[in-house]
Amino acid sequence: MNDEDSRKEICSGIHHPALVVPDLDAAIAFYENTFSGELIKRAFWEAGNSQFDALTGLKDSAAAFCLMRFGGSYIELFEYRSSRDKEWRPAQADDLGLRHLAFQVRDLDHAVEQLLHAGGSTLGDSVHVANGGSARYCRDPFGNIVELLVPGGKMPSLGSAGS
């Protein structure tokens, strides 16, 4: 077995990132309306659930959550009871850690309009690469950075992943 074969066995793709939001219902509505997300499952757990405490590394955690599908990709959304009293500040694009979710869209201007109509906001300007794609950084209503991306040039589309 060569190195490339062993790497393929370890990971077959990124299944989902997760966002913690202050209002799960509002987040579901935003991601459904803006990106045509499909709600796959919705669940919750109450404080005292040792399995979820073990998984998250939290003590007496409680949350409502969901899994949403966007084409061949997923995101999870969590509303933790423990995060309700925490101070929040919007992350900047250069802060350390996971900074944005990129959504592949067909029409950048239309996607921006949809995002604004659903309660999001723009963060930067649209950028169009000659002989390439287009992109714009925005925020969802909860302050998370989302990139609207029309692939092209050296930026591959989701349909070409793994080709």
C-alpha positions as a Python dict, from the first residue, in 0.01 Angstrom:
ca = {
    (1, 'M'): (0, 0, 0),
    (2, 'N'): (147, 336, -99),
    (3, 'D'): (109, 666, 92),
    (4, 'E'): (-174, 787, -131),
    (5, 'D'): (-377, 471, -69),
    (6, 'S'): (-334, 499, 310),
    (7, 'R'): (-445, 865, 305),
    (8, 'K'): (-762, 773, 115),
    (9, 'E'): (-845, 512, 378),
    (10, 'I'): (-818, 762, 662),
    (11, 'C'): (-1058, 1025, 525),
    (12, 'S'): (-1317, 1008, 252),
    (13, 'G'): (-1421, 1373, 284),
    (14, 'I'): (-1532, 1644, 524),
    (15, 'H'): (-1877, 1546, 648),
    (16, 'H'): (-1984, 1864, 827),
    (17, 'P'): (-1875, 2168, 1021),
    (18, 'A'): (-2089, 2278, 1316),
    (19, 'L'): (-2207, 2623, 1417),
    (20, 'V'): (-2327, 2727, 1761),
    (21, 'V'): (-2612, 2975, 1727),
    (22, 'P'): (-2831, 3158, 1980),
    (23, 'D'): (-3159, 3059, 1811),
    (24, 'L'): (-3185, 2722, 1635),
    (25, 'D'): (-3523, 2793, 1472),
    (26, 'A'): (-3399, 3121, 1325),
    (27, 'A'): (-3078, 2956, 1203),
    (28, 'I'): (-3269, 2674, 1033),
    (29, 'A'): (-3495, 2929, 862),
    (30, 'F'): (-3195, 3136, 746),
    (31, 'Y'): (-3004, 2842, 599),
    (32, 'E'): (-3319, 2695, 440),
    (33, 'N'): (-3424, 3025, 283),
    (34, 'T'): (-3081, 3148, 178),
    (35, 'F'): (-2911, 2830, 55),
    (36, 'S'): (-3205, 2590, 4),
    (37, 'G'): (-3076, 2376, 290),
    (38, 'E'): (-3271, 2062, 369),
    (39, 'L'): (-3337, 1978, 734),
    (40, 'I'): (-3233, 1612, 770),
    (41, 'K'): (-3278, 1561, 1143),
    (42, 'R'): (-3347, 1761, 1455),
    (43, 'A'): (-3289, 1647, 1813),
    (44, 'F'): (-3193, 1763, 2162),
    (45, 'W'): (-3042, 1637, 2483),
    (46, 'E'): (-3104, 1743, 2840),
    (47, 'A'): (-2846, 1808, 3111),
    (48, 'G'): (-2715, 1493, 3271),
    (49, 'N'): (-2668, 1301, 2947),
    (50, 'S'): (-2331, 1134, 3009),
    (51, 'Q'): (-2290, 1030, 2646),
    (52, 'F'): (-2309, 1388, 2513),
    (53, 'D'): (-2099, 1520, 2802),
    (54, 'A'): (-1833, 1261, 2714),
    (55, 'L'): (-1848, 1354, 2345),
    (56, 'T'): (-1832, 1733, 2396),
    (57, 'G'): (-1605, 1743, 2700),
    (58, 'L'): (-1866, 1958, 2876),
    (59, 'K'): (-2032, 1901, 3213),
    (60, 'D'): (-2412, 1898, 3238),
    (61, 'S'): (-2447, 2013, 2878),
    (62, 'A'): (-2785, 2056, 2714),
    (63, 'A'): (-2858, 2150, 2355),
    (64, 'A'): (-3097, 2139, 2065),
    (65, 'F'): (-2933, 2063, 1731),
    (66, 'C'): (-2996, 1972, 1371),
    (67, 'L'): (-2825, 1839, 1062),
    (68, 'M'): (-2887, 2015, 731),
    (69, 'R'): (-2791, 1905, 380),
    (70, 'F'): (-2671, 2133, 103),
    (71, 'G'): (-2621, 1922, -209),
    (72, 'G'): (-2348, 1674, -114),
    (73, 'S'): (-2246, 1861, 203),
    (74, 'Y'): (-2385, 1897, 554),
    (75, 'I'): (-2368, 2140, 846),
    (76, 'E'): (-2482, 2093, 1204),
    (77, 'L'): (-2638, 2376, 1401),
    (78, 'F'): (-2635, 2375, 1783),
    (79, 'E'): (-2818, 2589, 2036),
    (80, 'Y'): (-2651, 2513, 2372),
    (81, 'R'): (-2822, 2627, 2690),
    (82, 'S'): (-2477, 2696, 2836),
    (83, 'S'): (-2388, 2946, 2561),
    (84, 'R'): (-2686, 3176, 2626),
    (85, 'D'): (-2504, 3382, 2891),
    (86, 'K'): (-2170, 3399, 2715),
    (87, 'E'): (-2040, 3722, 2571),
    (88, 'W'): (-2008, 3708, 2195),
    (89, 'R'): (-1820, 3918, 1948),
    (90, 'P'): (-1816, 3864, 1574),
    (91, 'A'): (-1503, 3691, 1452),
    (92, 'Q'): (-1289, 3869, 1198),
    (93, 'A'): (-1161, 3693, 888),
    (94, 'D'): (-806, 3679, 1028),
    (95, 'D'): (-892, 3543, 1376),
    (96, 'L'): (-742, 3204, 1451),
    (97, 'G'): (-962, 2899, 1408),
    (98, 'L'): (-1242, 2811, 1170),
    (99, 'R'): (-1341, 3141, 1011),
    (100, 'H'): (-1593, 3085, 737),
    (101, 'L'): (-1821, 2844, 555),
    (102, 'A'): (-1811, 2867, 177),
    (103, 'F'): (-2135, 2799, -8),
    (104, 'Q'): (-2107, 2727, -379),
    (105, 'V'): (-2369, 2932, -563),
    (106, 'R'): (-2465, 2970, -930),
    (107, 'D'): (-2525, 3347, -930),
    (108, 'L'): (-2330, 3562, -685),
    (109, 'D'): (-2552, 3871, -703),
    (110, 'H'): (-2871, 3667, -657),
    (111, 'A'): (-2715, 3480, -361),
    (112, 'V'): (-2619, 3811, -197),
    (113, 'E'): (-2977, 3937, -241),
    (114, 'Q'): (-3116, 3616, -86),
    (115, 'L'): (-2874, 3639, 207),
    (116, 'L'): (-2966, 4003, 275),
    (117, 'H'): (-3339, 3929, 246),
    (118, 'A'): (-3303, 3644, 499),
    (119, 'G'): (-3133, 3868, 759),
    (120, 'G'): (-2765, 3834, 672),
    (121, 'S'): (-2523, 4116, 594),
    (122, 'T'): (-2230, 4177, 365),
    (123, 'L'): (-1879, 4188, 505),
    (124, 'G'): (-1665, 4270, 204),
    (125, 'D'): (-1703, 4346, -162),
    (126, 'S'): (-1759, 4098, -443),
    (127, 'V'): (-1438, 3987, -612),
    (128, 'H'): (-1433, 3858, -968),
    (129, 'V'): (-1116, 3683, -1087),
    (130, 'A'): (-1039, 3717, -1459),
    (131, 'N'): (-1100, 3379, -1625),
    (132, 'G'): (-1199, 3247, -1284),
    (133, 'G'): (-1467, 3253, -1023),
    (134, 'S'): (-1631, 3510, -802),
    (135, 'A'): (-1672, 3537, -427),
    (136, 'R'): (-1804, 3759, -150),
    (137, 'Y'): (-1771, 3738, 227),
    (138, 'C'): (-2091, 3795, 424),
    (139, 'R'): (-2232, 3722, 769),
    (140, 'D'): (-2530, 3514, 870),
    (141, 'P'): (-2771, 3680, 1119),
    (142, 'F'): (-2563, 3535, 1406),
    (143, 'G'): (-2230, 3686, 1297),
    (144, 'N'): (-2075, 3377, 1135),
    (145, 'I'): (-1877, 3450, 820),
    (146, 'V'): (-2013, 3282, 509),
    (147, 'E'): (-1847, 3300, 171),
    (148, 'L'): (-2061, 3297, -139),
    (149, 'L'): (-1853, 3129, -409),
    (150, 'V'): (-1899, 3084, -783),
    (151, 'P'): (-1616, 2845, -875),
    (152, 'G'): (-1405, 2893, -1183),
    (153, 'G'): (-1045, 2903, -1298),
    (154, 'K'): (-827, 2735, -1036),
    (155, 'M'): (-1115, 2708, -786),
    (156, 'P'): (-1280, 2371, -853),
    (157, 'S'): (-1653, 2317, -823),
    (158, 'L'): (-1808, 2063, -589),
    (159, 'G'): (-1894, 1850, -892),
    (160, 'S'): (-1525, 1815, -976),
    (161, 'A'): (-1415, 1710, -625),
    (162, 'G'): (-1227, 1383, -634),
    (163, 'S'): (-1194, 1391, -1015),
}
